[in-house]
Amino acid sequence: VELQLQGAVGADADPGASTSVLTISDDDAAPVVAFTVGSSSAGEGVVDPQVIEVTLSEVSGLPASVEFAVTGDATEGVDYVLGGASPLVIAAGQTSAQIPITVLDDALDEADETVTLSLGVATDATVGAVGSHVLTIADDDATPTVGFDQATLTQLESGGPVTATVSLSAASGRDVTVPFTVTGTAADGADYALSGPSPLVFPAGETTKALTVTPLDDALDEPLETVVLSLGPADFADAGAEQTFTLSLEDDDATPTVGFVSTSSTVPEAAGTVNVAVALSAVSGQEVTVDLGLGGTATLGEDFTLPEATVVIPAGASGASLDLSLVGDALYEGPETVELQLQGAVGADADPGASTSVLTISDDDAAPVVAFTVGSSSA
């Protein structure tokens, strides 16, 4: 309270003592400033701003101000718009003020995000217990699905690299991880090469990834082979329609021919065992089987035995053989023949020039002596 001497009558005012100031010291505590509540939530789709209220514990005769900081994993301008700036001022005689936050909607599937308001230095007030407020923004977008763009593809093994595209149905706001496995009848490193290991990772915002399968051409005749890519359970995506991609590799190599190594031979009856060999014109990538037909003048079981009637050439081998056993006897019978014929080849074509082998068994018994029983007789 300032008292001033004015309009003195009968005296002059003392300039050094014409004013007296009485200071009334306030004995009331500064009000406490704090958030009304410590947390709230709102969906992305809400239209009206979220009003975060800050209150004083009691009416003050002075304006109270308090600084505040904004943190959290939500991004200003992308996920929300802040309606005010620090510091927040509560006018004298008022007990509250508001910080408006407008939530921005998007089409990205993402985790719930937060905006954290924290009270700092206060003027003419003290910060209370509820010094921070966390606004949780709840995502309202559907989880995308993930799958292959196509289910099958067939091409020649010499056809070059194949791209298997994996796509999300919509961009996601978070990284999507998709494991995959590789099966099938083709051999990794021998029949094909794959561009990269599992898993596939879609960074936030990306919608496609490519797996490249490069067929490895060879000179082996082989059956149709497959490379099967299968997606596993993804992080932050659901399974789409096509969870597998099957690449069928067609062989482009000529079918080899199979034939006898020797088309004719002669052995003595006492030779015991004769090895009969067949050979391929080129090594095959698959098993080759061929049946043997029998003909000739020799009799199976009396003149020879053949334990097996089918020759099996394993994949990667150039040929195979089996043993024909000769049966010796004491009969003079002249030369006999065993005619072997290739029949019913599987995995190879019969060589017309070597599809028959004739084995001649020479008799090693002496010719019998013919003579009259006696040299003379009478009657």
C-alpha positions in Angstrom: 0.0 0.0 0.0 1.6 3.3 -1.1 0.7 6.4 1.0 1.6 9.8 -0.5 1.6 13.3 1.2 -0.3 15.7 -1.0 -1.7 19.3 -0.7 0.1 20.3 2.6 -1.3 23.5 4.1 1.0 25.4 6.4 4.0 23.3 5.7 6.0 22.0 2.8 6.1 18.3 2.1 9.5 16.7 2.8 10.6 15.3 -0.5 12.5 12.6 1.1 9.6 11.4 3.2 6.5 12.3 1.2 5.8 8.6 0.3 5.4 5.6 2.5 5.1 2.0 1.1 3.5 -0.7 3.2 4.2 -4.2 1.9 1.6 -6.8 2.9 3.4 -10.2 2.8 1.2 -13.0 1.5 1.0 -15.9 4.0 -0.9 -18.2 1.6 0.8 -21.2 -0.1 1.2 -21.2 -3.9 -1.4 -23.4 -5.5 -0.5 -26.9 -6.8 -0.7 -27.4 -10.5 -1.3 -30.9 -11.9 -3.1 -32.9 -14.5 -6.6 -33.9 -13.6 -5.9 -37.6 -14.5 -2.7 -39.3 -15.4 -3.9 -41.1 -18.6 -6.5 -41.3 -21.3 -7.1 -43.0 -24.6 -8.6 -42.3 -28.0 -9.1 -44.2 -31.2 -7.5 -43.0 -34.5 -11.0 -42.4 -35.9 -12.2 -39.8 -33.3 -13.0 -36.4 -34.8 -13.1 -34.1 -31.8 -9.8 -33.1 -30.1 -8.8 -34.8 -26.9 -8.8 -32.2 -24.1 -6.1 -32.7 -21.5 -7.0 -30.7 -18.5 -4.5 -29.1 -16.1 -5.9 -27.7 -12.8 -4.9 -25.6 -9.8 -5.6 -26.8 -6.4 -7.3 -23.5 -5.6 -8.0 -20.1 -7.1 -5.0 -17.8 -7.3 -4.8 -14.1 -7.4 -1.9 -14.4 -9.9 -1.7 -16.1 -13.3 0.1 -19.4 -12.9 2.2 -20.8 -15.7 3.8 -24.1 -16.1 6.1 -25.4 -18.9 5.4 -28.8 -20.4 7.3 -31.2 -22.6 5.9 -33.6 -25.2 7.4 -37.1 -25.7 6.1 -40.6 -26.6 6.3 -42.8 -29.7 3.6 -41.1 -31.6 4.8 -38.6 -34.2 3.5 -35.0 -34.2 2.1 -34.0 -37.5 1.7 -37.7 -38.5 -0.2 -39.2 -35.6 -1.5 -36.1 -33.8 -1.5 -32.3 -33.8 -0.9 -30.4 -30.6 -3.2 -27.5 -30.0 -1.1 -25.4 -27.7 2.5 -24.5 -26.9 4.5 -24.4 -23.7 4.1 -22.8 -21.2 0.5 -23.3 -20.3 -1.0 -20.3 -18.5 -3.9 -20.5 -16.0 -5.3 -17.0 -15.7 -5.7 -15.3 -12.3 -9.0 -16.3 -10.8 -9.2 -19.5 -12.9 -8.5 -23.0 -11.7 -7.9 -24.8 -15.0 -6.6 -24.7 -18.5 -6.6 -27.2 -21.4 -4.1 -28.7 -23.8 -6.0 -29.9 -26.9 -4.6 -32.8 -29.0 -6.2 -33.8 -32.3 -5.7 -37.4 -33.3 -4.9 -38.0 -37.0 -6.3 -41.1 -38.7 -4.3 -43.2 -41.2 -4.7 -46.5 -43.1 -1.6 -48.2 -41.6 -1.9 -51.1 -39.2 0.4 -50.2 -36.4 0.9 -50.6 -32.6 -1.0 -48.4 -30.2 1.1 -45.2 -29.8 1.4 -42.7 -27.0 1.7 -39.0 -26.5 3.2 -38.1 -23.1 2.8 -34.6 -21.6 5.2 -33.8 -18.7 4.9 -30.7 -16.5 8.2 -28.8 -15.9 9.0 -25.5 -14.2 6.0 -23.7 -12.8 5.7 -20.0 -12.0 3.4 -19.0 -9.1 2.5 -22.6 -8.6 4.1 -25.9 -7.6 3.9 -29.1 -9.6 1.8 -31.7 -7.9 1.8 -35.5 -7.9 0.1 -36.0 -11.2 2.9 -34.3 -13.2 2.4 -36.3 -16.4 -0.4 -37.5 -18.6 -0.2 -40.3 -21.2 -2.6 -40.2 -24.1 -2.8 -43.6 -25.8 -3.8 -43.6 -29.5 -5.5 -46.9 -30.3 -5.0 -48.2 -33.8 -8.2 -49.0 -35.7 -6.8 -50.5 -39.0 -7.1 -54.1 -40.0 -4.0 -56.4 -40.0 -2.7 -56.9 -43.5 -2.5 -60.3 -45.1 0.6 -61.8 -46.7 1.0 -64.3 -49.5 2.5 -65.2 -52.8 1.2 -63.5 -55.9 0.9 -66.8 -57.7 0.8 -70.5 -56.6 2.6 -72.3 -59.4 4.9 -71.9 -62.4 6.5 -74.4 -64.8 9.5 -73.8 -66.9 12.6 -75.5 -68.5 15.6 -75.9 -66.3 17.5 -73.7 -68.8 14.8 -71.0 -68.6 16.7 -68.6 -66.3 15.8 -67.0 -62.9 12.3 -67.1 -61.6 10.9 -64.5 -59.2 8.4 -65.5 -56.6 6.8 -62.3 -55.3 5.4 -62.1 -51.8 3.0 -59.2 -51.1 1.1 -57.5 -48.3 -2.5 -56.7 -48.9 -1.8 -53.2 -47.5 1.1 -51.2 -46.2 1.8 -51.6 -42.5 3.1 -49.1 -40.0 5.5 -51.6 -38.5 8.0 -54.1 -39.8 6.5 -57.3 -41.0 8.6 -60.5 -40.7 7.6 -63.6 -42.7 9.6 -66.9 -42.3 9.6 -69.4 -45.1 10.8 -73.0 -45.8 12.0 -74.7 -48.9 11.1 -78.2 -49.9 10.5 -80.2 -53.1 12.3 -82.8 -55.1 15.0 -80.5 -56.6 18.3 -80.2 -54.7 19.5 -76.8 -53.5 22.9 -76.1 -55.0 22.6 -78.9 -57.6 19.3 -78.0 -59.3 18.7 -74.4 -58.2 20.0 -71.5 -56.1 17.9 -69.3 -53.9 18.4 -65.6 -53.6 18.3 -65.3 -49.8 17.7 -66.9 -46.4 14.5 -66.9 -44.3 12.9 -64.7 -43.0 11.6 -62.0 -45.4 11.4 -58.6 -43.7 9.0 -55.9 -45.0 10.1 -52.5 -43.5 7.2 -50.3 -42.4 5.5 -48.9 -45.6 6.8 -51.6 -48.0 4.3 -54.1 -49.6 6.4 -56.5 -51.8 9.4 -58.7 -51.5 10.9 -61.0 -54.1 12.5 -64.5 -53.8 14.6 -65.4 -56.8 15.0 -69.0 -57.7 17.7 -69.6 -60.3 17.5 -73.1 -62.0 20.9 -74.7 -62.6 21.1 -76.4 -66.0 22.9 -79.7 -66.3 23.4 -82.4 -68.9 21.5 -85.1 -67.0 18.3 -86.6 -68.2 16.0 -86.5 -65.2 12.3 -86.4 -64.2 10.4 -83.2 -63.5 11.7 -81.6 -60.2 10.0 -79.1 -57.9 11.0 -76.3 -55.6 8.3 -75.6 -53.0 8.4 -72.3 -51.0 6.1 -72.2 -48.0 5.4 -69.2 -45.8 5.2 -69.6 -42.0 3.4 -67.6 -39.4 4.2 -63.9 -39.9 4.7 -61.2 -37.3 2.1 -58.4 -37.7 0.4 -60.0 -40.7 -2.2 -62.7 -41.3 -2.0 -65.5 -43.8 -3.2 -64.7 -47.3 -4.7 -66.9 -49.9 -1.5 -68.3 -51.4 0.9 -69.6 -48.8 2.9 -71.8 -51.1 4.7 -71.3 -54.4 5.6 -74.4 -56.4 8.2 -74.1 -59.2 8.3 -77.1 -61.5 11.5 -77.6 -63.5 11.2 -79.5 -66.7 14.2 -81.3 -68.0 15.5 -80.3 -71.4 18.1 -83.1 -71.8 17.9 -85.9 -74.3 16.9 -89.3 -73.1 19.9 -91.6 -73.2 20.0 -94.9 -75.0 20.9 -98.3 -73.4 22.5 -101.2 -75.1 24.7 -104.2 -74.6 28.4 -103.6 -74.4 29.0 -106.7 -76.5 26.4 -107.9 -79.0 28.1 -111.3 -79.6 30.6 -113.5 -77.8 31.6 -117.1 -77.6 32.6 -118.9 -74.4 33.3 -122.6 -73.6 30.8 -124.6 -71.7 33.2 -124.9 -68.8 33.7 -121.1 -68.5 31.4 -121.1 -65.5 30.2 -117.4 -65.2 29.7 -114.9 -68.0 29.3 -111.2 -67.2 26.6 -109.5 -69.3 27.0 -105.7 -69.3 24.8 -102.9 -70.5 25.7 -99.3 -70.8 24.1 -95.9 -71.3 25.0 -93.5 -74.0 25.1 -90.7 -71.3 24.9 -90.7 -67.5 21.3 -90.2 -66.4 20.0 -88.3 -63.4 17.4 -90.9 -62.8 17.4 -94.7 -62.3 17.2 -96.7 -65.5 15.7 -100.2 -65.6 15.5 -102.6 -68.5 14.1 -106.2 -68.7 15.9 -109.0 -70.4 14.1 -111.3 -72.9 15.6 -114.7 -73.6 15.9 -116.7 -76.8 18.3 -119.0 -78.6 18.9 -122.7 -78.7 20.3 -123.1 -75.1 17.8 -124.1 -72.4 17.3 -122.0 -69.3 18.0 -124.2 -66.2 19.7 -127.0 -68.2 22.4 -125.1 -70.1 22.5 -121.8 -68.1 20.9 -119.9 -65.2 20.1 -116.2 -65.0 19.2 -115.1 -61.4 17.7 -111.8 -62.5 15.7 -110.8 -65.5 16.0 -107.0 -64.9 19.1 -104.8 -65.1 19.0 -101.7 -62.8 21.3 -98.7 -63.6 21.4 -96.3 -60.6 21.1 -92.6 -61.2 24.6 -91.2 -61.9 26.0 -94.6 -63.1 27.0 -95.2 -66.7 26.0 -98.9 -66.8 25.4 -102.1 -64.9 25.8 -105.9 -65.4 24.6 -109.3 -64.2 26.1 -112.7 -64.2 24.9 -115.6 -66.4 26.0 -119.0 -65.1 26.8 -121.8 -67.5 25.7 -125.4 -66.6 28.3 -128.0 -67.7 27.4 -131.5 -68.7 29.0 -134.5 -70.3 26.8 -134.5 -73.4 28.2 -133.9 -76.8 25.7 -131.4 -78.2 27.4 -128.9 -80.4 27.4 -125.2 -79.9 24.3 -123.6 -78.4 23.2 -120.0 -78.2 21.7 -117.7 -75.6 20.0 -114.6 -77.2 19.5 -111.8 -74.7 17.1 -109.0 -75.7 16.6 -105.6 -74.1 12.9 -105.1 -73.4 10.7 -102.6 -71.5 13.4 -100.0 -70.8 12.3 -97.3 -68.3 14.3 -94.0 -68.2 16.2 -94.7 -71.4 15.5 -95.8 -75.0 16.8 -99.1 -76.3 19.7 -98.7 -78.7 18.5 -100.4 -81.9 22.0 -101.4 -82.8 22.8 -103.0 -79.4 19.5 -104.3 -78.2 20.4 -107.9 -78.7 23.4 -109.9 -77.6 24.1 -113.4 -78.7 26.2 -115.6 -76.5 27.5 -118.8 -78.2 28.3 -121.7 -75.8 30.9 -124.0 -77.5 30.6 -127.6 -76.4 33.7 -129.0 -74.8 32.6 -132.7 -74.8 34.2 -135.1 -77.3 32.1 -136.4 -80.1 30.9 -140.0 -79.4 32.4 -143.0 -81.2 30.2 -144.9 -83.5 31.1 -148.6 -84.3 29.6 -152.1 -84.8 29.1 -153.9 -81.6 31.0 -156.9 -82.9 33.0 -157.4 -86.1 31.3 -160.7 -87.3 28.4 -162.9 -86.7 27.0 -166.1 -88.3 23.6 -167.5 -88.9 
